[in-house]
Amino acid sequence: MLIVDNCVGSFGNQLPNGIPILPFDGNKNDRELSHLARYLKKVLSLPNPVASNAAAFDLLNLRFCKDPQHYVEELAKKSQQSSIK
């Protein structure tokens, strides 16, 4: 099971299962859901989606982050530059 939420606290007890997403702010150019759909299609085709998701987001390191919103934004940039392994 994977959990998608813009509040990391929603899956804080299950970080490897979590998929952080930026909140929708009304911007008509927002592409988060299309990125999410593409990501889910890829990760769910892998033998172990939870392990692959955990490696892609590395959320266990989030506990050391002082600004979670910045962490999520950096992950979004990183995911646009690379693909799931």
N, C-alpha and C positions, 0 to 999 in steps of 0.2 A: 504494500500500500504506500502510495506517495501522497503527501499533503501539500497543497498549494495555498499560500496565504501571504498577504502583505505585512502581516505581523508575525515575526519570527517566534514570538512567545506562544503562538498557537500550536507550534510543533516543537517547542523547546525541549520537551522530554523525549522527543524522537527526531533529533537533528538529522540523522542519516536519511530519513524519509521526507525531509522538508524541501520544498521548492519555493524560495522566496520570490516574490513578484512586487514590482513597484505599484503603488496605488494608482488607480485611475483618477486623473485630475480634470477630466473633461476635454483634454486636448484631442482634437479630431485626428491628429497625426500619430497618436499613441499606437504602438505596435506590440505592446507586451503580450497580448493574447495570441497574436500570430506567432511570436517567438516561442511562447509557451506550447502552442500546438505542435510546432516543429520539433521542439525539444522532447515533448512527451512521445511523439511518434518514434523518435530515435531511441530514447532510453527504454521504452517499453518493448522494443524489438530485441533488446540485449538479454543474455541469459539470466543476469541478476540485476534487475532495474534498481533496487535499493542500493546495492554496492556501487553501481555506476553513478547513481545520483549523488551518493555520499562523496565520491571522488570528484565529481564535477563541481560541487559547491563547497566542499571542505568546511561545512558549517561548524564542525567541532572547534575550529579556530575562532569562530564568532564570539565565543565567551571572552576573548582577549581584546575584542574590538571596542573602542570607546564610542563610536558613532555607527550604529547599525544601518542607518539609511545610507551612509557613505559606502559601507561594506556591500550592500545590495547593489548600489549603482556601479561600483567597481566590478562586481560579478557580472552585471549586465554587459558592461564593456568587454570584459574578458570572454564571455560566451559568444559575443558577436565576432570575436577575432579567432576563435578556435572551434573545433567540433568535438563531440563526445568520442572518447576512445573506446 
